[in-house]
Structure formats: C-alpha cells, structure tokens
C-alpha cells in the first residue's frame, strides 16, 4: 500500500509541475478575437481569416521572416468595393503579429 501511495503522490506532483509550467496555449478563437479587438482584418468569413493566419504561421515555421511573409503576400485587385484582400493589404503586418502571438507563439523571438 505504501508503494501505491508513493507512486500516486509522485504522479500527482509531476502532473502539477507540468501544468504549472505549461506555456499559454493560443488558438483559433483567440486569434479571431485579437483581430477584432485590434480592428484589423475584419472582412471575410472566419474560416478565410483563420486560413490566412495559419498560412502566415506555416511560412514563419518554414524559416521565413516577417518581412519575407509580408513581401510574398499576393495582392490581387478587388472588384466591387472593399474586400478581405484590401483589408490585408492595408493591415498585413499587424495581422502577422497577431497570428504569431495567437496561433504560433513559437515563431516569436
């Protein structure tokens, strides 16, 4: 019985240590909320906004710098008024910054 108790205490302590030291987890909802809170990239459906954020993160994870990601962004003309592309063209760097903080914090630094 003592052995079971010691193993239980050890496992519990290890779990608490891991939970206490875990980094903050970013997710899709926090990314969308941060875009809205900062007033950038508000056009387009949520899935398109998320797709762009994840695409930026994938480029950063592949070794691209923020400048390279921004320079590689394909800017297409929009027809018929403001569009998601227009919104990103004007606010691209803040969107990349928010993506890094909310979707891929491991790319910071």
C-alpha positions in Angstrom: 0.0 0.0 0.0 2.9 2.4 0.8 4.3 1.8 -2.7 0.9 2.7 -4.4 0.6 5.8 -2.2 4.2 6.9 -3.1 3.6 6.3 -6.8 0.3 8.3 -6.6 2.0 11.2 -4.9 4.8 11.2 -7.4 2.5 11.1 -10.4 0.3 13.9 -8.9 3.3 16.1 -8.2 4.6 15.5 -11.7 1.2 16.4 -13.2 1.0 19.6 -11.1 4.6 20.6 -12.2 3.7 20.1 -15.8 0.5 22.1 -15.6 2.2 24.9 -13.7 5.0 25.3 -16.3 2.9 24.9 -19.4 3.1 27.8 -21.8 -0.1 29.7 -22.6 -2.0 28.0 -25.4 -3.1 30.1 -28.3 -6.0 29.0 -30.5 -8.2 30.0 -33.4 -10.8 31.8 -31.2 -8.2 34.0 -29.5 -6.7 34.8 -33.0 -10.1 36.0 -34.3 -10.8 37.9 -31.0 -7.5 39.6 -31.2 -8.1 40.7 -34.9 -11.4 42.1 -33.9 -10.1 43.8 -30.8 -7.3 45.5 -32.8 -9.7 46.4 -35.7 -7.7 44.6 -38.4 -8.7 42.0 -41.0 -12.3 42.2 -40.1 -13.6 41.5 -43.6 -14.2 38.0 -44.8 -15.6 34.9 -43.2 -13.9 33.4 -40.1 -12.6 30.4 -42.0 -10.8 32.6 -44.5 -9.4 34.8 -41.7 -8.1 31.6 -40.0 -6.7 30.2 -43.2 -4.6 33.3 -43.7 -3.3 33.3 -40.1 -2.3 29.6 -40.4 -0.7 30.2 -43.8 1.4 33.0 -42.3 2.4 30.8 -39.4 3.4 27.9 -41.7 5.6 30.3 -43.7 7.2 31.5 -40.5 7.7 28.0 -39.2 9.4 27.2 -42.6 12.0 29.8 -41.8 10.6 32.9 -43.5 11.0 36.2 -41.7 8.0 38.5 -41.1 9.3 40.8 -43.9 9.5 37.8 -46.3 6.0 36.7 -45.4 4.7 40.3 -46.0 6.6 40.6 -49.3 5.3 37.3 -50.5 1.7 38.1 -49.9 -0.2 38.1 -53.1 -2.1 41.3 -53.6 -4.9 40.9 -56.1 -7.2 43.8 -57.1 -10.7 43.6 -55.7 -13.7 44.5 -57.7 -16.9 45.9 -56.4 -15.7 47.5 -53.2 -13.7 46.6 -50.0 -12.6 43.0 -49.7 -10.6 40.7 -47.5 -7.7 41.3 -49.8 -7.9 45.1 -49.4 -8.1 44.7 -45.6 -5.0 42.6 -45.5 -3.1 44.8 -47.9 -3.5 47.8 -45.6 -3.1 45.9 -42.3 -0.8 42.9 -43.2 1.9 43.4 -40.6 -0.4 43.7 -37.6 -2.2 40.5 -38.8 1.0 38.6 -39.0 2.0 39.9 -35.5 -1.4 38.7 -34.1 -1.0 35.4 -35.8 2.4 34.9 -34.2 1.0 35.7 -30.7 -2.2 33.8 -31.0 -1.6 30.9 -33.4 2.2 30.2 -33.5 3.9 31.8 -30.5 6.9 29.5 -31.0 7.8 31.7 -34.0 8.4 34.8 -31.8 11.9 35.7 -30.8 
